[in-house]
Amino acid sequence: MNLKTRKRLSLLILVVGLPLYIVAAVTLVNWMDARFGRQPILVEIVVYVGLGVLWILPLKRIFSGIGRAE
């Protein structure tokens, strides 16, 4: 995949995909609260940090080298 395509795809992911992922993460934590009762704050922090790292792993190849010149 050339650099121009990766730049456009990464912009699309950041503008559209990331907000949708954030909504899904918050919905998951709210579902956990409704299903299992209110979780301790440390559990919620671990879930949010885990999901915050998890989204980038499959997309690492797209975002690598975006800041370099062509």
C-alpha positions as CSV (number, residue, x, y, z in Angstrom):
1,M,0.0,0.0,0.0
2,N,1.5,3.3,-1.0
3,L,2.0,6.2,1.4
4,K,-0.8,8.4,-0.1
5,T,-3.4,5.6,0.4
6,R,-2.2,4.9,3.9
7,K,-2.5,8.6,4.8
8,R,-6.1,8.8,3.5
9,L,-7.1,5.5,5.2
10,S,-5.5,6.6,8.5
11,L,-7.4,9.9,8.4
12,L,-10.7,8.0,7.7
13,I,-10.0,5.7,10.6
14,L,-9.2,8.6,13.0
15,V,-12.2,10.7,12.0
16,V,-14.9,8.0,11.6
17,G,-13.6,4.8,13.1
18,L,-12.1,6.0,16.4
19,P,-15.3,7.9,17.6
20,L,-17.3,4.8,16.8
21,Y,-14.8,2.7,18.8
22,I,-15.0,5.0,21.7
23,V,-18.8,4.8,21.7
24,A,-18.5,1.0,21.6
25,A,-16.1,1.0,24.6
26,V,-18.3,3.2,26.7
27,T,-21.3,1.1,25.8
28,L,-19.3,-2.0,26.9
29,V,-18.5,-0.5,30.3
30,N,-22.1,0.6,30.8
31,W,-23.3,-2.9,29.8
32,M,-20.9,-4.4,32.4
33,D,-22.3,-2.0,35.0
34,A,-25.9,-3.0,34.2
35,R,-25.1,-6.7,34.0
36,F,-22.8,-7.2,36.9
37,G,-23.4,-4.1,39.0
38,R,-21.2,-1.1,39.5
39,Q,-17.6,-2.0,39.0
40,P,-14.7,-0.6,41.1
41,I,-13.0,2.4,39.5
42,L,-9.8,0.4,39.0
43,V,-11.6,-2.3,37.0
44,E,-13.1,0.4,34.7
45,I,-9.7,2.0,34.3
46,V,-8.1,-1.3,33.3
47,V,-10.9,-1.9,30.8
48,Y,-10.6,1.5,29.3
49,V,-6.8,1.3,29.1
50,G,-6.9,-2.2,27.6
51,L,-9.4,-1.1,25.0
52,G,-7.4,2.0,24.3
53,V,-4.4,-0.1,23.5
54,L,-6.3,-2.9,21.7
55,W,-7.7,-0.7,18.9
56,I,-4.2,0.2,17.5
57,L,-2.8,-3.4,17.3
58,P,-4.6,-4.4,14.1
59,L,-4.0,-1.0,12.6
60,K,-0.4,-0.6,13.4
61,R,0.8,-1.2,9.8
62,I,-1.5,1.5,8.4
63,F,-0.3,4.2,10.9
64,S,3.4,3.3,10.6
65,G,5.4,5.9,8.7
66,I,2.6,8.3,8.1
67,G,4.6,11.3,9.4
68,R,7.5,10.7,7.0
69,A,8.0,12.6,3.8
70,E,7.3,10.8,0.5
